[in-house]
Amino acid sequence: MAGTTGEYYAQTAEERVMLMKLAKELIKDRVPLIVGTSAIRTDDSIYFAEQAVAAGADALLIATPPYAYR
């Protein structure tokens, strides 16, 4: 959920959290729920990790932030 190819950057924070919860409801405990918490800002990544744990994630996928050049 929201992994490195999941186009998480195109979702709002609210959408990402809603999808975490929806995924957990749909899969129940049949398979582990792994939630990607990548974000450009560290604070955002921490927020998504906390929300993933609250949603019942079994593991977190933490990738390095993408390179952004301004």
C-alpha positions in Angstrom: 0.0 0.0 0.0 1.5 3.4 -1.1 4.8 1.8 -2.0 7.5 3.3 -4.2 5.5 2.7 -7.4 2.1 3.3 -5.9 2.0 6.9 -7.0 1.4 8.0 -3.4 2.6 11.5 -4.3 -0.6 12.1 -6.3 -2.8 11.4 -3.2 -3.7 13.8 -0.4 -2.7 12.8 3.1 -6.4 12.1 3.8 -6.6 9.8 0.8 -3.5 7.9 1.8 -4.8 7.3 5.4 -8.2 6.3 4.1 -6.6 3.8 1.7 -4.6 2.3 4.5 -7.7 1.7 6.5 -9.6 0.4 3.5 -6.9 -2.1 2.6 -6.8 -3.5 6.1 -10.6 -3.9 6.0 -10.5 -5.7 2.7 -7.6 -8.1 3.4 -8.5 -8.6 7.1 -5.8 -10.9 8.4 -5.5 -13.1 5.3 -2.2 -11.5 4.3 0.1 -9.0 5.9 -0.5 -5.3 5.2 2.7 -3.5 4.3 2.3 0.2 4.1 4.7 2.6 2.3 5.4 5.7 4.3 7.6 7.5 1.9 7.4 11.3 1.7 9.7 14.2 0.8 9.5 15.7 4.3 10.6 13.6 7.3 7.7 14.9 9.4 5.2 13.6 6.7 6.9 10.2 6.6 6.6 9.9 10.4 2.9 10.9 10.3 2.2 8.3 7.7 4.1 5.7 9.7 2.0 6.5 12.8 -1.2 6.4 10.8 -0.2 3.0 9.3 0.4 1.5 12.7 -3.0 2.9 13.9 -4.6 1.3 10.8 -3.2 -2.1 11.7 -0.2 -2.3 9.4 1.9 -5.4 9.9 5.0 -3.7 8.5 6.2 -0.4 7.1 8.0 0.2 3.8 10.4 3.1 4.3 12.2 4.2 1.2 14.6 7.0 0.8 12.9 10.3 -0.3 12.9 10.9 -4.0 15.5 13.3 -5.3 13.9 16.7 -5.9 15.7 19.5 -7.7 14.4 23.0 -7.6 
